[in-house]
Amino acid sequence: MKFNEQTKVVARLHPQFNNRGLNIYNPYFEAAQINAVYLLFQNEKVQPLLQGLRNLNLAGAIPAGFEKNPELVGLMDELDPVAKKIGRVGLITQHNGKLKGYYQGAYGLTESIKTITKIKDKKVVILGAGVVASGLLAHLSLTNELPGEIEIYNRDTYKAEKMAQEYKVVKKVGGLHELFFTSGDIFINATNIGS
């Protein structure tokens, strides 16, 4: 790929030198003929990296090493509705010095499922009750694609019960041992292993 003045730079923000993603995004940009490059920007603190994102007028960033940093959300100029709801940022865009944070996992998961089947009115069974499940439920509640019902199974049921209180479409929660005795139309592994 040839770089020019139109090439968009997307940053991987990380507290350590970590090249994960560089061998995924850059070949993808080339194959899709997207005039962009994905580069590592490393610092132990997130604030200087965000300032660099602004100062260098970079297109955006994936804050890979900072996604669990609670400071990150507060450093955004704007948040998309899902990122605001769950308090997590996984993607940052930059326009005219303003940073907008997104939690893209929910969008990606929804779009992946829709390539196979519709979500609306289906029974969805989710394994895991962490940020991926929370992001998915937040995203679905903001769209017109709510499933008919959702069941959530987790190691402990506390987080799943909180989700059921917030999202009325969650009809049942249970422990991992109960997962084997249910069925549904769509199964989502929202654990670290599944993600």
Residue pairs with C-beta under 8 A, 6 or more apart in sequence:
1 29
1 30
1 35
1 37
3 35
3 37
4 35
6 35
7 35
7 36
7 37
8 34
8 35
8 36
8 37
8 58
8 59
9 36
9 37
9 39
9 56
9 58
9 59
10 25
10 36
10 37
10 38
10 39
10 58
10 59
10 60
10 61
10 62
11 38
11 39
11 40
11 41
11 49
11 52
11 53
11 58
11 60
11 61
11 62
12 18
12 20
12 21
12 22
12 38
12 39
12 40
12 41
12 61
12 62
12 64
13 41
13 43
13 46
13 49
13 50
13 53
13 61
13 62
13 63
13 64
13 65
13 66
13 92
14 40
14 41
14 42
14 64
14 65
14 66
15 42
15 43
15 44
15 45
15 46
15 65
15 66
16 42
16 65
17 40
17 42
18 40
18 42
18 64
18 65
19 40
20 64
21 38
21 62
21 64
22 38
22 39
22 40
25 38
26 37
26 38
28 34
29 35
29 36
29 37
29 38
36 59
41 49
41 52
41 53
41 61
43 49
46 63
46 66
46 69
46 71
46 72
46 75
47 71
47 75
49 61
49 63
49 66
50 75
50 92
50 99
52 58
53 60
53 61
53 92
53 94
53 99
54 94
54 97
54 99
57 94
57 97
58 94
59 93
59 94
60 91
60 92
60 93
60 94
61 91
61 92
61 94
62 90
62 91
62 92
63 69
63 72
63 89
63 90
63 91
63 92
66 72
67 88
67 89
67 90
68 88
70 87
72 89
72 101
73 79
73 83
73 87
73 88
73 89
73 101
75 99
76 83
76 89
76 92
76 99
76 100
76 101
77 98
77 99
77 100
78 98
78 99
78 100
78 101
79 89
79 100
79 101
79 102
80 100
80 101
80 102
80 103
81 138
81 142
82 102
82 103
82 106
82 107
82 135
82 138
82 139
82 142
83 89
83 90
83 101
83 102
83 103
85 138
86 103
86 131
86 134
86 135
86 138
88 103
88 131
88 135
89 101
89 102
89 103
90 102
90 103
90 104
90 105
91 101
91 102
91 103
91 104
92 99
92 100
92 101
92 102
93 99
93 100
93 102
94 100
103 131
103 135
103 138
105 131
105 132
105 135
105 136
105 195
106 132
106 135
106 136
106 138
106 139
106 140
107 139
109 132
109 135
109 136
109 188
110 119
110 136
110 139
110 140
110 143
110 145
113 119
113 186
113 188
117 185
117 186
118 145
119 140
119 145
119 146
119 147
119 186
120 144
120 145
120 146
120 147
120 148
121 147
121 148
122 147
122 148
122 184
122 185
122 186
123 147
123 148
123 149
123 150
123 151
123 183
123 184
123 185
123 186
124 147
124 149
124 150
124 151
124 184
124 185
124 186
124 187
124 188
125 150
125 151
125 153
125 179
125 182
125 183
125 184
125 186
125 187
125 188
126 133
126 136
126 150
126 151
126 152
126 153
126 187
126 188
126 190
127 153
127 154
127 176
127 179
127 187
127 188
127 189
127 190
127 191
127 194
128 152
128 153
128 154
128 189
128 190
128 191
128 194
129 152
129 154
129 157
129 159
129 160
129 163
129 173
129 190
130 159
130 190
130 191
130 192
132 190
132 191
132 194
132 195
133 152
133 163
133 188
133 190
134 163
136 188
136 190
137 150
137 163
137 166
137 167
137 169
137 170
140 146
140 147
140 169
141 167
141 169
146 169
147 169
147 186
148 169
149 169
149 170
149 171
149 172
150 167
150 169
150 170
150 171
151 170
151 171
151 172
151 173
151 174
151 182
151 184
152 160
152 163
152 164
152 170
152 172
152 173
152 174
153 160
153 173
153 174
153 175
153 176
153 178
153 179
153 182
154 160
154 173
154 175
154 176
155 175
155 176
156 175
157 173
157 174
157 175
160 170
160 173
160 174
161 173
163 170
163 173
164 170
164 171
164 172
164 173
172 182
174 182
188 194
189 195
